[in-house]
Amino acid sequence: MLSIQLHNLILFAHHGIYEEEKILGNEFSLDISIRFSPQYLPVKHMADTIDYVAVYELVKKRMDIPTSLLETVITEIAQKILAQFSLAEEVFIAIRKTHPPISQFQGSVGVSFELKRNKS
């Protein structure tokens, strides 16, 4: 298996259940890994791999849609990746809210999700 990875994507978005988050927004950090089995080795052509620039554009577009739950965002991104990239067999995504609205809290909160293509 080959893995295309996007590490530590930093995007600003308006996700959250609190009004303050919807208005002010927050910074999010994402890690994405997409696994696939190349048809030819070595991989020499873009048509034989997954374009990480196109993956980034897909993620950025979805992150621009304000959503209450990160679980919704992350599962929709995974589904969109499998739908758009026919080579993709597995997607793993982790997303962190870097400044959660929690009193006296230092750190980040987040969710992760893994989705495999149904090969039936």
Kinemage of the C-alpha trace (Angstrom):
@kinemage 1
@onewidth
@group {chain A} dominant
@subgroup {mainchain}
@vectorlist {calphas} color= white
{ca met a 1} P 0.000 0.000 0.000
{ca leu a 2} L 1.089 3.527 -0.754
{ca ser a 3} L 0.001 6.395 1.470
{ca ile a 4} L -0.514 10.029 0.498
{ca gln a 5} L -0.334 12.211 3.606
{ca leu a 6} L -1.134 15.792 4.453
{ca his a 7} L 0.278 16.748 7.856
{ca asn a 8} L -0.640 19.575 10.186
{ca leu a 9} L -2.968 21.450 7.838
{ca ile a 10} L -3.911 24.637 9.652
{ca leu a 11} L -7.295 26.050 8.660
{ca phe a 12} L -9.538 28.651 10.237
{ca ala a 13} L -13.236 27.743 10.403
{ca his a 14} L -16.471 28.393 12.283
{ca his a 15} L -17.264 24.913 13.612
{ca gly a 16} L -18.753 24.405 17.055
{ca ile a 17} L -21.919 24.195 19.100
{ca tyr a 18} L -21.478 27.500 20.941
{ca glu a 19} L -22.567 30.837 19.450
{ca glu a 20} L -19.140 32.305 20.219
{ca glu a 21} L -17.478 29.655 18.047
{ca lys a 22} L -19.912 30.259 15.208
{ca ile a 23} L -19.167 33.990 15.276
{ca leu a 24} L -15.460 34.167 16.135
{ca gly a 25} L -14.277 30.889 14.606
{ca asn a 26} L -11.291 28.820 15.629
{ca glu a 27} L -8.091 27.348 14.310
{ca phe a 28} L -8.123 23.667 13.333
{ca ser a 29} L -5.274 21.293 12.620
{ca leu a 30} L -5.813 18.266 10.368
{ca asp a 31} L -3.796 15.190 9.496
{ca ile a 32} L -4.942 13.092 6.551
{ca ser a 33} L -3.654 9.785 5.233
{ca ile a 34} L -5.035 8.146 2.087
{ca arg a 35} L -3.930 4.616 1.288
{ca phe a 36} L -4.103 2.902 -2.084
{ca ser a 37} L -2.497 0.096 -4.058
{ca pro a 38} L -0.690 1.489 -7.107
{ca gln a 39} L -1.351 -0.354 -10.334
{ca tyr a 40} L 2.237 0.164 -11.501
{ca leu a 41} L 5.525 0.310 -9.630
{ca pro a 42} L 7.344 2.540 -9.499
{ca val a 43} L 4.693 5.254 -9.682
{ca lys a 44} L 5.816 7.675 -12.383
{ca his a 45} L 2.678 9.537 -13.472
{ca met a 46} L 0.123 11.695 -11.649
{ca ala a 47} L -2.670 9.563 -13.143
{ca asp a 48} L -1.321 6.639 -11.097
{ca thr a 49} L -1.473 8.388 -7.733
{ca ile a 50} L -3.646 10.766 -5.696
{ca asp a 51} L -3.060 14.485 -6.092
{ca tyr a 52} L -2.575 15.931 -2.599
{ca val a 53} L -3.271 19.439 -3.920
{ca ala a 54} L -6.742 18.272 -5.009
{ca val a 55} L -7.217 16.638 -1.586
{ca tyr a 56} L -6.267 19.916 0.108
{ca glu a 57} L -8.757 21.873 -2.024
{ca leu a 58} L -11.528 19.394 -1.163
{ca val a 59} L -10.746 19.664 2.570
{ca lys a 60} L -10.486 23.463 2.476
{ca lys a 61} L -13.844 23.752 0.691
{ca arg a 62} L -15.588 21.522 3.279
{ca met a 63} L -13.958 23.313 6.214
{ca asp a 64} L -15.482 26.580 4.934
{ca ile a 65} L -18.988 25.273 5.735
{ca pro a 66} L -19.838 26.063 9.395
{ca thr a 67} L -20.906 22.881 11.194
{ca ser a 68} L -21.819 22.166 14.817
{ca leu a 69} L -19.943 18.870 15.227
{ca leu a 70} L -16.421 17.925 14.165
{ca glu a 71} L -17.727 14.381 13.800
{ca thr a 72} L -19.934 15.584 10.943
{ca val a 73} L -17.070 17.439 9.276
{ca ile a 74} L -14.588 14.581 9.489
{ca thr a 75} L -16.951 11.852 8.267
{ca glu a 76} L -18.110 13.979 5.338
{ca ile a 77} L -14.511 14.735 4.317
{ca ala a 78} L -13.649 11.020 4.374
{ca gln a 79} L -16.700 10.165 2.263
{ca lys a 80} L -15.906 12.928 -0.233
{ca ile a 81} L -12.303 11.716 -0.606
{ca leu a 82} L -13.424 8.164 -1.393
{ca ala a 83} L -16.042 9.508 -3.827
{ca gln a 84} L -13.646 11.822 -5.670
{ca phe a 85} L -10.534 9.640 -5.802
{ca ser a 86} L -11.249 6.204 -7.232
{ca leu a 87} L -7.759 4.927 -6.329
{ca ala a 88} L -8.310 5.633 -2.617
{ca glu a 89} L -8.969 2.505 -0.572
{ca glu a 90} L -8.672 3.838 2.987
{ca val a 91} L -8.829 7.296 4.525
{ca phe a 92} L -7.698 8.294 8.014
{ca ile a 93} L -8.357 11.825 9.257
{ca ala a 94} L -7.620 13.499 12.584
{ca ile a 95} L -8.882 17.000 13.322
{ca arg a 96} L -8.058 19.135 16.347
{ca lys a 97} L -9.622 22.358 17.577
{ca thr a 98} L -6.536 24.184 18.785
{ca his a 99} L -8.293 26.703 21.063
{ca pro a 100} L -11.437 25.068 22.444
{ca pro a 101} L -13.779 27.287 24.483
{ca ile a 102} L -13.127 25.486 27.773
{ca ser a 103} L -12.323 27.541 30.853
{ca gln a 104} L -8.716 27.144 32.118
{ca phe a 105} L -8.006 24.461 29.493
{ca gln a 106} L -4.650 24.231 27.754
{ca gly a 107} L -4.256 21.872 24.834
{ca ser a 108} L -6.500 20.840 22.001
{ca val a 109} L -9.536 18.642 21.497
{ca gly a 110} L -10.328 16.563 18.470
{ca val a 111} L -11.725 13.545 16.732
{ca ser a 112} L -10.329 11.002 14.312
{ca phe a 113} L -12.007 8.767 11.777
{ca glu a 114} L -11.009 5.945 9.456
{ca leu a 115} L -13.081 4.849 6.466
{ca lys a 116} L -12.399 1.984 4.074
{ca arg a 117} L -13.904 1.612 0.642
{ca asn a 118} L -16.585 -1.063 0.548
{ca lys a 119} L -15.311 -3.606 -2.006
{ca ser a 120} L -18.495 -5.600 -2.482
